[in-house]
Amino acid sequence: MAQSDRSTGDVIVRFNGRARACWSLLILSALLSTHVACHRSRYRIQADKQAYELVAEKADNPHWKMPGYTIDVDPRSRMYSPFAPDSPPMPPDDPTAHKFMKRVDGKKGYPYWYANGKTPFVENPEWLAYLPLDEDGVLQLNSDDSVRVARVHSRGFQSQLEELYLSALDVSFERFVFDS
């Protein structure tokens, strides 16, 4: 397998077909394992699963049942984002903050702000289509509709759902540390 070149004194390594195939397979498997295991979405999905399981574990009391608990924003809400959660486009910025985004204290800013594209929207552009309007375009709400619409668009309610989720993540982390 190893030979030396007498004129230069260098060692020449030649692999037979089987050794070359083994090395190629080893390198390919190393590349694939790093490619599959280290994605942001994998960790987000894993954290979601653990947090939702913890909330479901404690939400079995009929006084505070939470059927279908999720922190995902309802698509009918003005807060809904139709973009990929792991790589959303850059929303519009106010002009003063935008100056600081490009150059901070004379230093060049982050070069990949727009790597995922740009969007002109801050809120869901489709949310008005989900409102119960009559033929004249007038909003008609009964008591049930007003509660539903208020809940769907409530930043406070969404914040409370997210607070519960973050608490469940804390519990999940403490369990992990305790198990270790």
Secondary structure, DSSP 8 states (H G I E B T S, - for coil): -EEE-TTT--EEE---HHHHHHHHHHHHHHHHHHHHHT-HHHHHHHHHHHHHHHHHHH--SGGG--TT---S--TTSTT---S-TTS--B----HHHHHHHHEETTEE--TTTTTT-B-S-SS-TTGGGGS-B-TTS-B---HHHHHHHHHHH-HHHHHHHHHHHHHHHHHHHHHHHHH-
